[in-house]
Amino acid sequence: LGIETYYINSEKKTHKTLLCNLLQELETCYYLKNNNLELIRLNKEKFKTCGKNDAMLFNIYFNMGLYDLALKDYRVHIDYGKPTYKRHDLYTQAFHNNDFGVYFMYDNKIDSALYYYNKANLLFKQQKEKDSSYRSRDVKLMLGVVAGNIGTCLLKQGNYKEAIPRYLYEIEACRDYYNTYDWFDSEKVYNRIARCYIHTNQFKKAENYIEKLKKLKSIYYDLKVEYFT
């Protein structure tokens, strides 16, 4: 429906802002479905309709596992390292640094990932100290997300015990923000903390999180194998 609506209206005198918003919604859907071919097609339309600054190829590169290209395109997109980058507030800079950490983490460059996660954590705290009322709920959430990302780096390094409190911090922050036990991507956190509990012989706690993943059969059975082993 979204694609059909876009092409019908792209030939008319429809306001480009509306078309760009529609393309953004479609891009989110295809990104969540890992449909790279449609993402490429949509970004060609965004380039044509919205301008080159709205074409975000880094999402496509990330989905394809091309993390170096994704990071490079992302930095270009946000004007990182240019004088214009100073227009971003502390919160936005912190958000960017967390994203940098994600790219490095998935590329298994853990030291670089930790550097940017720690920088993001510091910037979020500076934002909180500078103006505690500015996006206070978002800052609280992102401090939890960054903690969880640091936990994932520790998990990759085999530091399971150190990772657990980071994940617990993220879970608490996300539950408070979304007011639910099953927010978007919660399964990733439950999967990771369950593995940490398994590797530290805390099996009852591991089972608690494993059972939350029953609907995701492949992850659930994989964890069960590790648990019983």
C-alpha positions as CSV (number, residue, x, y, z in Angstrom):
1,L,0.0,0.0,0.0
2,G,2.8,2.4,0.8
3,I,4.7,1.7,-2.4
4,E,1.5,2.1,-4.5
5,T,0.6,5.3,-2.7
6,Y,4.1,6.7,-3.3
7,Y,4.1,6.0,-7.0
8,I,0.6,7.3,-7.6
9,N,1.3,10.6,-5.8
10,S,4.9,11.1,-7.0
11,E,3.6,12.0,-10.4
12,K,1.2,14.6,-9.0
13,K,1.9,17.9,-7.2
14,T,2.0,16.2,-3.9
15,H,4.1,18.0,-1.3
16,K,7.5,16.4,-1.2
17,T,7.6,16.5,2.6
18,L,4.7,14.0,2.7
19,L,6.4,11.8,0.1
20,C,9.6,11.8,2.0
21,N,7.8,10.9,5.3
22,L,6.2,8.0,3.5
23,L,9.5,6.8,2.1
24,Q,11.0,7.0,5.6
25,E,8.2,4.8,7.0
26,L,8.7,2.3,4.2
27,E,12.4,2.3,4.8
28,T,11.8,1.4,8.4
29,C,9.6,-1.6,7.4
30,Y,12.1,-2.9,4.9
31,Y,15.0,-2.4,7.3
32,L,13.2,-4.5,10.0
33,K,12.5,-7.2,7.3
34,N,16.2,-7.1,6.2
35,N,15.1,-6.6,2.6
36,N,18.2,-4.9,1.2
37,L,17.0,-4.8,-2.4
38,E,13.9,-2.8,-1.5
39,L,16.1,-0.6,0.7
40,I,18.3,0.2,-2.3
41,R,15.3,1.0,-4.4
42,L,13.8,3.2,-1.7
43,N,17.0,5.1,-1.2
44,K,17.2,5.8,-4.9
45,E,13.7,7.4,-4.6
46,K,14.7,9.3,-1.5
47,F,17.8,10.7,-3.3
48,K,15.5,11.9,-6.1
49,T,12.6,13.1,-4.0
50,C,14.1,14.2,-0.8
51,G,17.7,15.1,-1.7
52,K,21.1,13.4,-1.3
53,N,21.3,14.1,2.5
54,D,18.2,11.9,3.1
55,A,19.6,8.8,1.3
56,M,20.9,6.6,4.1
57,L,22.9,3.8,2.6
58,F,24.5,3.0,5.9
59,N,21.4,0.9,6.9
60,I,21.8,-1.2,3.8
61,Y,25.5,-1.7,4.3
62,F,24.9,-2.6,7.9
63,N,22.3,-5.3,7.0
64,M,24.8,-6.7,4.4
65,G,27.6,-6.9,7.1
66,L,29.7,-4.2,5.4
67,Y,30.3,-2.4,8.7
68,D,33.3,-0.3,7.5
69,L,31.2,1.1,4.6
70,A,28.2,1.6,6.9
71,L,30.3,3.6,9.4
72,K,31.9,5.7,6.6
73,D,28.5,6.6,5.1
74,Y,27.0,7.3,8.5
75,R,29.8,9.7,9.4
76,V,29.3,11.5,6.1
77,H,25.6,11.6,6.7
78,I,25.9,13.4,10.0
79,D,28.8,15.7,8.9
80,Y,31.1,14.1,11.5
81,G,34.5,15.9,11.8
82,K,33.2,19.0,9.9
83,P,32.6,22.4,11.5
84,T,28.9,21.9,10.9
85,Y,28.9,19.0,13.3
86,K,29.1,21.4,16.2
87,R,25.4,22.2,15.6
88,H,24.5,18.9,17.4
89,D,23.8,19.0,21.1
90,L,25.4,16.7,23.6
91,Y,22.6,14.3,23.5
92,T,22.8,13.9,19.7
93,Q,26.6,13.6,19.8
94,A,26.3,10.9,22.5
95,F,23.7,9.1,20.3
96,H,26.1,9.2,17.4
97,N,29.0,7.8,19.5
98,N,26.8,4.9,20.6
99,D,26.1,4.2,17.0
100,F,29.8,4.2,16.2
101,G,30.3,1.6,18.9
102,V,27.6,-0.6,17.4
103,Y,29.3,-0.6,14.0
104,F,32.7,-1.5,15.6
105,M,31.1,-4.1,17.8
106,Y,29.5,-6.0,15.0
107,D,32.8,-5.8,13.1
108,N,34.4,-7.5,16.2
109,K,36.6,-4.5,16.8
110,I,35.8,-4.6,20.5
111,D,38.4,-2.1,21.8
112,S,37.2,0.6,19.4
113,A,33.6,-0.2,20.3
114,L,34.3,0.2,24.0
115,Y,36.0,3.5,23.4
116,Y,32.9,5.0,21.7
117,Y,30.5,3.4,24.1
118,N,32.4,5.0,27.0
119,K,32.5,8.3,25.2
120,A,28.7,8.1,24.6
121,N,28.1,7.3,28.3
122,L,30.2,10.3,29.3
123,L,28.3,12.6,26.9
124,F,24.9,11.4,28.1
125,K,25.9,12.1,31.7
126,Q,27.2,15.6,30.7
127,Q,23.9,16.3,29.0
128,K,22.1,15.2,32.2
129,E,24.3,17.5,34.4
130,K,24.0,20.4,32.0
131,D,20.2,20.3,31.8
132,S,18.5,17.5,33.7
133,S,15.1,18.4,32.1
134,Y,16.2,18.0,28.5
135,R,15.0,14.7,27.1
136,S,15.4,13.3,30.6
137,R,13.5,10.0,29.8
138,D,15.5,9.5,26.6
139,V,18.8,10.1,28.4
140,K,17.8,7.6,31.1
141,L,16.9,5.0,28.4
142,M,20.1,5.6,26.4
143,L,22.3,5.3,29.5
144,G,20.7,1.8,29.9
145,V,21.2,1.0,26.2
146,V,24.9,2.0,26.3
147,A,25.4,-0.1,29.4
148,G,23.9,-3.1,27.6
149,N,26.1,-2.5,24.6
150,I,29.2,-2.5,26.9
151,G,27.8,-5.7,28.4
152,T,27.7,-7.3,24.9
153,C,31.4,-6.3,24.4
154,L,32.2,-8.0,27.7
155,L,30.2,-11.0,26.7
156,K,32.2,-11.3,23.4
157,Q,35.4,-11.1,25.5
158,G,34.1,-13.9,27.8
159,N,33.7,-11.6,30.8
160,Y,30.3,-12.9,31.7
161,K,30.2,-11.9,35.3
162,E,31.0,-8.3,34.5
163,A,28.4,-8.2,31.7
164,I,25.4,-9.2,33.8
165,P,24.9,-6.0,35.8
166,R,25.1,-4.0,32.6
167,Y,22.3,-6.0,31.0
168,L,20.2,-5.7,34.2
169,Y,20.7,-2.0,34.0
170,E,19.5,-2.0,30.4
171,I,16.5,-4.2,31.1
172,E,15.4,-1.9,34.0
173,A,15.8,1.2,31.8
174,C,13.9,-0.3,28.9
175,R,11.1,-1.6,31.0
176,D,10.7,1.8,32.7
177,Y,10.7,3.6,29.3
178,Y,8.4,1.3,27.3
179,N,6.3,0.2,30.3
180,T,6.5,-3.5,29.1
181,Y,8.6,-6.6,29.5
182,D,8.8,-7.1,25.7
183,W,10.1,-4.0,24.0
184,F,11.6,-4.0,20.5
185,D,14.9,-6.1,20.5
186,S,14.2,-7.3,24.1
187,E,14.9,-10.8,22.8
188,K,18.5,-9.9,22.1
189,V,19.1,-8.7,25.7
190,Y,17.3,-11.8,27.2
191,N,19.4,-14.1,24.9
192,R,22.6,-12.5,26.0
193,I,22.0,-12.3,29.7
194,A,20.8,-15.9,29.7
195,R,24.1,-17.0,28.2
196,C,26.0,-15.0,30.8
197,Y,24.0,-16.7,33.6
198,I,24.7,-20.1,32.0
199,H,28.4,-19.5,31.8
200,T,28.5,-18.4,35.4
201,N,26.5,-21.5,36.6
202,Q,23.5,-19.5,37.6
203,F,21.1,-21.8,36.0
204,K,17.8,-20.8,37.6
205,K,18.3,-17.2,36.6
206,A,19.3,-18.3,33.1
207,E,16.1,-20.4,32.8
208,N,14.0,-17.4,33.8
209,Y,15.2,-15.5,30.7
210,I,15.3,-18.5,28.4
211,E,11.6,-19.1,29.0
212,K,10.9,-15.5,27.8
213,L,12.1,-16.6,24.4
214,K,9.7,-19.5,23.8
215,K,8.1,-17.9,20.8
216,L,11.5,-17.6,19.1
217,K,12.1,-21.3,18.5
218,S,15.6,-21.3,17.0
219,I,17.0,-19.0,19.8
220,Y,15.0,-20.9,22.5
221,Y,16.2,-24.4,21.5
222,D,19.8,-23.1,21.0
223,L,19.8,-21.7,24.5
224,K,18.3,-24.9,25.8
225,V,21.1,-27.0,24.3
226,E,23.7,-24.7,25.9
227,Y,21.7,-24.8,29.2
228,F,21.5,-28.6,29.4
229,T,25.1,-29.0,28.3
